[in-house]
Amino acid sequence: MNLDGNQDSIREAIDAGLLAGAVTMAWQGGKVLQVNELGHRDVNAGLPMQRDTIFRIASMTKPVTVAAAMSMIEEGRLALTDRVDQWLPELGDVRVMADPAGPLESTVPLRRPITVDDLMTHRSGLAYAFSVGPPLSRAYGKLMFRQDQDRWLAEVAKLPLAHQPGDRLTYSHSTDVLGIALSRIEGKPLADVLDARVLGPLGMSDTGFKVSVEGRRRAATMYQLDENGLRDDVMGPAPVTLPTFCTGGAGLWSTADDYLAFARMLLGGGTVDGVRVLSEESVRSMRTDRLTDQQKTYPFLGMPFWRGRGFGLNLSVVTDAAQSRQLYGPGGLGTFSWPGAYGTWWQADPSADLIMLYLIQNLPDLSSEAAAAAVAGNTSLAKLQAAQPRFVRRTYQALDS
């Protein structure tokens, strides 16, 4: 079995100047089959990508926060059906937009309170600036993360919900809000909650909301692809102190080996190497589709994402392998995943006992102009976006052969 061919599409993107570098990993049946260290973590400094390079993992943070919440549910600290306003009173009397197109002032009352389940499945009615249209998108765009979690939540609570809780899935700040709830229930910062319940038990010593001084030297630089090629260092250096607001939806840094441990825990029913982090029931809940057929008729960020797929507790889940494969590549029934906005991706396939990771640092352009360019077939963008699915397909082909 030779997996080397899965590097080709990534090398092509690097050689074309569309990507600085990548770290990928394939694990199967209890062992790492392959690690690819391609290109540079910092092009100008000539620093190569390495297995222990530290990446901003964006929304790959979300399942980690949910896992911490599930461990608290096991202890009876909260329940999926609990209304969240008992810890987050700011959300107790939030209003709902009468019409998704506005105006913001035209609202109706909640039909029922927001629950923990709503936050974990993005059915709360909260949103992101890029997941809804104006005028709500503009209001979300003004939210500032450089303040403490209480002030931020107070700002969020002033905005109307995009829809009634439970009605549908709108990708959102729900996991950031969940993180605030966990922090308040435990009476400690979210960073400490994640360390105690997930990161520490799994030995994820390179994962957190900050990096060590030594870790900063291993951190990958963030790039952005525009019409002139790769823009350098668009997000600045990795922080060595905790941010004012540790965001449970997007704030973690991690490495390939650290996140592999987390994915192995979920694939293994809650245990890794004899260490139990979650019960089998908790993991089954995370990996079980919770969307209704009606909710799957709504596109996800403009894509028909739910064709052959469902959504558990912040994990996408393959419900029909043949349908899912047409749009999103190989992965047997029950394959689960959740990617990050900066190009970081992973999936665990129970049918093949296989975990794959693909880590890059590419800041996306979420503007309408960029979307129009993508639709028009921007070849540079298309070539970059094709690198990851080709890596996945070629890995499966090599394993199948």
HUKA-V262546 format. One record per pair of residues at least 6 apart in sequence whose ideal C-beta (glycine too) atoms are under 7 Angstrom apart, sorted by the first residue. I is the first residue (numbers start at 1). J is the second residue. D is the distance in Angstrom with one decimal. If there is no record, write none. Layout:
I:J:D / I:J:D
This chain:
1:398:6.0 / 1:399:6.7 / 2:398:6.3 / 3:26:6.3 / 3:33:6.4 / 3:34:4.6 / 3:395:6.2 / 3:398:4.9 / 5:394:5.1 / 5:398:6.4 / 6:391:4.9 / 6:394:4.1 / 6:395:4.6 / 6:398:6.6 / 7:36:5.4 / 7:38:6.3 / 9:386:6.3 / 9:387:4.4 / 9:390:3.7 / 9:391:5.9 / 10:22:5.1 / 10:38:5.3 / 10:387:5.0 / 10:391:6.0 / 11:38:6.3 / 13:19:4.1 / 13:383:6.0 / 13:384:5.3 / 13:387:4.5 / 14:21:6.4 / 14:38:6.2 / 14:39:4.2 / 16:383:6.4 / 17:229:5.2 / 17:230:6.2 / 18:225:5.9 / 18:380:5.7 / 18:383:5.9 / 18:384:4.5 / 19:39:6.6 / 19:360:6.2 / 19:362:6.8 / 19:384:5.9 / 19:387:6.8 / 20:39:5.6 / 20:40:5.3 / 20:43:5.2 / 20:221:6.8 / 20:223:5.1 / 20:230:6.3 / 20:361:7.0 / 21:38:5.5 / 21:39:2.7 / 21:40:4.6 / 21:41:5.9 / 21:49:3.9 / 22:36:6.9 / 22:38:4.9 / 22:39:6.3 / 22:49:6.4 / 22:358:6.6 / 22:359:6.4 / 22:360:4.7 / 23:36:6.8 / 23:37:5.8 / 23:49:5.3 / 23:51:6.5 / 23:53:5.6 / 23:256:5.1 / 23:359:4.7 / 24:36:4.3 / 24:357:6.3 / 24:358:5.0 / 24:391:6.2 / 25:32:6.4 / 25:34:7.0 / 25:35:5.3 / 25:256:4.7 / 25:260:6.2 / 25:356:7.0 / 25:357:4.4 / 26:33:4.6 / 26:34:4.6 / 26:356:5.4 / 26:395:5.6 / 27:33:6.6 / 27:260:5.9 / 27:355:4.4 / 28:352:6.8 / 28:353:5.8 / 28:354:4.7 / 29:353:5.0 / 35:51:5.2 / 37:48:6.6 / 37:49:4.8 / 37:50:5.5 / 37:51:6.0 / 38:49:5.9 / 39:49:5.6 / 40:46:6.9 / 40:47:6.0 / 40:48:5.7 / 40:49:6.2 / 41:47:5.2 / 41:48:6.8 / 41:49:5.0 / 41:53:4.9 / 41:220:4.1 / 41:221:6.3 / 42:221:4.6 / 44:232:6.2 / 51:256:6.3 / 51:257:6.9 / 52:206:7.0 / 52:218:5.8 / 52:255:5.6 / 53:218:5.6 / 53:220:5.2 / 53:255:6.7 / 54:206:5.8 / 54:211:5.7 / 54:215:5.5 / 54:218:5.1 / 54:219:4.5 / 54:220:6.8 / 54:238:6.8 / 54:253:5.2 / 54:254:6.9 / 54:255:5.6 / 55:220:5.3 / 55:253:6.6 / 55:254:6.3 / 55:344:5.9 / 55:359:4.9 / 55:361:6.0 / 56:222:6.7 / 56:253:5.9 / 56:342:5.6 / 56:361:6.5 / 57:252:5.4 / 57:253:6.8 / 57:254:4.9 / 57:259:6.9 / 57:340:4.9 / 57:344:4.9 / 58:250:5.0 / 58:340:3.3 / 58:341:4.4 / 58:342:5.0 / 58:344:6.4 / 59:249:6.6 / 59:250:5.6 / 59:338:6.3 / 59:339:6.6 / 59:340:4.8 / 59:341:6.0 / 60:259:6.7 / 60:338:6.3 / 60:339:6.7 / 60:340:4.3 / 60:344:5.5 / 60:346:6.9 / 61:248:6.6 / 61:249:6.2 / 61:250:5.3 / 61:251:5.8 / 61:252:4.2 / 62:175:4.5 / 62:249:5.5 / 62:314:4.5 / 62:338:6.0 / 63:314:5.1 / 63:315:5.8 / 63:338:5.4 / 64:194:6.2 / 64:198:5.7 / 64:252:6.4 / 64:262:6.4 / 65:175:5.4 / 65:178:6.1 / 65:179:5.2 / 65:194:6.9 / 65:248:3.8 / 66:120:5.5 / 66:286:6.4 / 66:313:5.0 / 66:314:4.7 / 67:198:5.1 / 67:278:6.2 / 68:182:6.1 / 68:193:5.5 / 68:194:5.3 / 68:197:4.4 / 68:198:5.2 / 69:178:6.2 / 69:182:5.8 / 70:278:5.5 / 70:282:4.0 / 70:286:6.7 / 71:197:4.6 / 71:277:7.0 / 71:278:6.0 / 72:78:5.8 / 72:182:6.7 / 72:185:6.8 / 73:79:6.1 / 73:80:6.8 / 73:282:6.9 / 74:279:5.7 / 74:282:6.1 / 77:185:5.6 / 78:116:5.9 / 78:185:6.3 / 79:116:6.7 / 80:115:6.9 / 80:116:5.2 / 80:117:4.3 / 81:115:5.9 / 81:117:6.6 / 82:115:6.3 / 82:116:5.1 / 83:113:3.8 / 83:114:6.9 / 83:115:5.8 / 84:91:6.1 / 84:114:5.2 / 84:115:6.5 / 84:116:6.1 / 84:119:6.4 / 84:181:5.8 / 85:91:5.1 / 85:92:3.8 / 85:113:5.7 / 87:181:4.8 / 87:184:4.8 / 87:185:5.8 / 88:153:6.6 / 88:177:6.8 / 88:180:6.6 / 88:181:5.7 / 90:153:5.2 / 90:154:5.6 / 90:157:3.8 / 91:114:5.7 / 91:157:5.6 / 94:110:6.7 / 94:157:5.6 / 94:161:6.0 / 95:107:3.6 / 95:108:6.9 / 95:109:6.5 / 95:160:4.7 / 96:107:5.9 / 96:108:5.3 / 96:110:6.2 / 96:125:6.3 / 96:160:5.9 / 96:161:4.5 / 96:163:6.7 / 96:164:5.5 / 97:107:6.0 / 97:136:6.7 / 97:160:4.6 / 97:161:6.7 / 97:162:6.2 / 98:106:4.5 / 98:107:5.8 / 98:108:5.2 / 99:106:6.4 / 100:133:6.9 / 100:162:6.2 / 101:133:6.6 / 102:135:4.4 / 103:135:6.5 / 104:135:5.4 / 104:136:6.8 / 104:139:6.3 / 104:160:6.1 / 107:160:4.8 / 110:165:6.9 / 111:164:5.1 / 112:165:6.1 / 114:124:4.9 / 114:165:4.7 / 115:165:7.0 / 118:124:4.1 / 118:165:4.8 / 118:166:6.0 / 119:174:4.4 / 119:175:6.9 / 119:177:5.8 / 119:178:4.3 / 120:178:6.6 / 120:313:4.4 / 120:314:5.9 / 121:169:6.5 / 121:290:5.5 / 121:311:6.2 / 121:313:6.7 / 122:169:4.9 / 122:170:6.1 / 122:171:5.5 / 122:172:5.2 / 122:174:5.1 / 123:165:6.6 / 123:166:5.3 / 123:167:7.0 / 123:168:6.5 / 123:169:5.5 / 124:165:5.5 / 124:172:6.5 / 124:174:4.8 / 125:161:3.0 / 125:162:5.4 / 125:163:5.1 / 125:164:6.2 / 125:165:5.3 / 125:170:7.0 / 126:161:6.5 / 126:172:4.0 / 126:173:5.3 / 126:174:5.1 / 126:177:6.5 / 127:136:6.2 / 127:140:5.9 / 127:162:4.8 / 127:170:5.2 / 127:172:4.8 / 128:140:6.3 / 128:171:5.9 / 128:172:5.6 / 128:173:6.4 / 129:137:5.0 / 129:140:3.9 / 129:141:4.1 / 130:366:4.6 / 131:170:5.6 / 131:171:4.5 / 131:172:6.3 / 131:301:6.3 / 132:162:5.2 / 132:170:6.6 / 136:162:6.0 / 139:159:5.3 / 140:159:6.9 / 143:152:6.8 / 143:155:5.7 / 143:156:6.7 / 145:152:6.7 / 145:245:5.5 / 145:247:6.6 / 146:244:6.2 / 147:244:6.2 / 147:245:6.5 / 148:244:5.5 / 148:245:6.0 / 149:180:4.8 / 149:183:6.7 / 149:245:5.0 / 152:245:5.7 / 153:177:6.8 / 153:180:5.6 / 156:173:6.5 / 162:170:5.2 / 163:170:6.8 / 168:295:5.1 / 168:298:5.4 / 169:291:6.5 / 169:295:5.8 / 169:298:6.9 / 169:311:6.4 / 171:300:6.8 / 171:301:6.3 / 173:249:6.2 / 175:248:5.1 / 175:249:3.6 / 175:314:6.4 / 176:247:4.8 / 176:248:5.5 / 176:249:4.2 / 178:248:5.8 / 179:190:4.6 / 179:246:7.0 / 179:247:6.7 / 179:248:2.3 / 182:190:6.1 / 182:193:5.1 / 183:189:6.0 / 183:190:4.6 / 183:193:6.3 / 186:193:5.1 / 189:246:6.2 / 190:246:4.5 / 190:248:5.6 / 191:208:6.4 / 191:209:5.1 / 191:242:5.8 / 191:246:5.0 / 198:277:6.3 / 199:207:5.2 / 199:208:6.8 / 201:275:5.7 / 201:277:5.1 / 202:261:4.5 / 202:262:6.0 / 202:265:6.1 / 202:272:6.2 / 202:277:6.2 / 203:261:6.3 / 204:254:7.0 / 204:258:4.1 / 204:261:5.8 / 204:262:6.6 / 206:215:6.3 / 206:254:6.5 / 206:255:4.6 / 206:258:5.1 / 207:252:5.9 / 207:253:6.7 / 207:254:4.2 / 207:258:4.6 / 208:252:6.7 / 208:253:6.3 / 209:242:5.5 / 209:243:6.0 / 209:246:4.5 / 209:251:4.9 / 209:252:6.3 / 210:239:4.8 / 210:240:5.8 / 210:241:5.9 / 210:242:5.2 / 211:219:5.8 / 211:238:4.5 / 211:240:6.2 / 211:253:5.5 / 212:240:6.9 / 213:240:5.6 / 216:237:6.3 / 216:238:4.9 / 216:240:5.9 / 219:238:3.9 / 220:361:4.5 / 221:232:6.9 / 221:233:5.2 / 221:361:6.5 / 222:233:6.8 / 222:234:5.3 / 222:235:4.0 / 222:342:6.8 / 222:361:4.7 / 222:363:5.5 / 223:230:4.7 / 223:231:6.4 / 223:232:6.5 / 223:234:6.6 / 223:361:6.1 / 223:362:5.8 / 223:363:7.0 / 224:231:4.5 / 224:234:4.7 / 224:362:6.9 / 224:363:4.2 / 225:362:6.3 / 225:380:6.5 / 225:381:6.7 / 225:384:6.1 / 234:363:5.2 / 235:363:6.6 / 238:253:6.4 / 243:251:6.8 / 256:357:5.2 / 256:359:5.9 / 259:346:6.3 / 259:357:6.2 / 260:355:6.3 / 260:357:6.4 / 261:272:5.8 / 263:346:5.8 / 263:348:5.0 / 263:355:4.8 / 264:272:4.9 / 264:355:6.6 / 265:271:6.7 / 265:272:4.7 / 265:277:5.2 / 266:283:5.7 / 266:286:6.7 / 266:287:6.9 / 266:336:7.0 / 266:348:6.3 / 267:348:4.4 / 267:350:6.4 / 267:355:6.4 / 269:280:4.5 / 269:283:5.4 / 270:276:5.7 / 270:277:5.9 / 270:278:3.9 / 270:279:5.6 / 270:280:5.6 / 270:282:6.5 / 270:283:4.7 / 285:313:5.9 / 286:312:5.1 / 286:313:4.3 / 286:315:5.5 / 287:312:5.3 / 287:315:6.0 / 287:317:5.9 / 287:334:6.9 / 287:336:5.2 / 288:312:5.2 / 288:317:7.0 / 289:310:2.7 / 289:311:6.4 / 289:312:6.1 / 289:317:5.1 / 289:319:5.5 / 290:311:6.3 / 290:312:6.0 / 291:306:6.7 / 291:310:5.2 / 291:311:5.1 / 296:306:3.8 / 300:306:6.6 / 304:327:6.9 / 307:323:5.2 / 307:324:6.9 / 307:327:5.9 / 308:318:6.4 / 308:319:6.2 / 308:320:3.9 / 308:321:7.0 / 308:322:7.0 / 308:323:2.9 / 308:324:3.3 / 309:316:5.4 / 309:317:6.6 / 309:318:5.8 / 309:319:6.1 / 309:324:5.3 / 310:317:4.9 / 310:319:4.8 / 311:317:6.8 / 312:336:7.0 / 314:338:5.9 / 315:336:4.5 / 315:337:6.7 / 315:338:5.5 / 316:336:6.6 / 316:337:5.5 / 316:338:6.1 / 317:334:6.6 / 317:336:5.1 / 318:324:4.7 / 318:331:5.2 / 318:332:6.9 / 318:333:5.9 / 318:334:6.2 / 318:335:4.2 / 321:331:6.6 / 321:332:5.3 / 321:333:5.0 / 324:331:6.4 / 329:389:5.0 / 329:392:4.8 / 329:393:5.6 / 330:392:6.3 / 330:393:6.2 / 330:396:4.1 / 331:347:5.9 / 331:349:5.2 / 332:349:5.3 / 332:351:2.9 / 332:352:6.0 / 333:351:6.1 / 334:350:4.8 / 334:351:6.6 / 335:347:5.6 / 335:348:6.8 / 335:349:4.4 / 336:347:6.9 / 336:348:5.7 / 337:346:6.0 / 337:347:3.7 / 339:345:4.3 / 341:364:5.8 / 342:361:5.5 / 342:362:5.9 / 342:363:6.2 / 343:360:4.0 / 343:361:6.9 / 343:362:4.4 / 344:359:5.0 / 344:360:6.8 / 345:358:4.6 / 345:388:5.8 / 346:355:6.9 / 346:356:6.5 / 346:357:4.5 / 347:356:5.8 / 348:355:4.8 / 356:392:6.3 / 356:395:6.1 / 358:388:5.1 / 358:391:5.9 / 373:381:6.8 / 374:381:5.7
